């Protein structure tokens, strides 16, 4: 349902909510189905890379999909699409879960 507002078409709050729900459903569908499609039609090769300190870098051609940190730290980010960075102070080790499609 559309409402006229000063010459502009705007969506009603109800329609906006339905639109956001539909976008979320599509995103979740793709996010859940795409890995299965890739795995069925391609190979996925993963390896763990552990390093001392707060940085662990994946080898060339691999991408980090998850990171884990020592000292009970749960705060991390991925830098430059190749490096896991643990954000807590005095981290003793960082692990990168690195994968590539083969």
N, C-alpha and C positions, 0 to 999 in steps of 0.2 A: 504494500500500500504506500503510495507516495502522496505527500502533501505539498501544496504550492506555498512558497514563502518568498515574497518579494521577487518573483520571477525566477527563483532557483528551485530546482527539484531537490528535496531533502528526504531522507529515509526517516520513518517514524522510529522511535526508540525500540519498538517491538521488532521491526524489520532489521534494524542494526544488530540487535542481539541474535536474530536468526542468521544473519550474514556472518557474524563472528563465529557462531557455532559451526556453520558450514565450513568456514576456512579452517577451523581447528580440526574438524573431522577429516577434511582432505589432507591436511598436514600429517595427522596421525596415521592415516591410511598409507600415505607415501612413505613415511618414516618406518612403518612396520613392514611394508611389502618390499621396498627397495633392497634392503640387505638380503632377503631371501632370493630375490630375482638375481642379484649379482652373484650370490653364492652358487645358485643353480646353473648359471651360464658362464661363470668365470671362477677362478680360484681366488681365495683370499688367504694370504699368508701373513701370519702375525708372529712377532717375537717380542720378548721383554728385554728392555735395556735398563740396567740399574747403574747409577753413578753415585759417588760420594758428593755430599753437598746438596745444594738446592736446585741444580739443573741436571737434566738427563736428556740427551739429544738422540733422536731417531736417525738411523742410517739414511743416506741419500735414497730417495724413492719411496720411503716409508712415511706414514703420517701417524702422529700420536692420537689414539682414540680415547685413552684414559691415562690418568697419572695417579700415583700413590706416593705418599711422603712418610718419612720416618718421624719419630718423636710425637706420634699421635696427631700430626697436622692433617687437616682435611681441606685446607684452602690451597688451591693450585690454579694455574692458568697455562695456556699453551701459547708460546711465543714463536713468531716467525714460521708457523705451521710445521715446526719440526722439534721444538724443545718444550719439555715439561718443566714448569717452574713452580716449586713449592714456596708459598708466601710467608710461612712462619719463620721466626728467628731461630738460628742455630740448628738447622736441619742436618741430620747426619747422612741421610741417603734419600734419593729420589728415583722412582721407577716410572718408565714410560712404556705403555702398551702400544707397540708400533705395528701397523698393518699396511699392506698394499694389495692391490688387485693384480693378479697374474694371469 
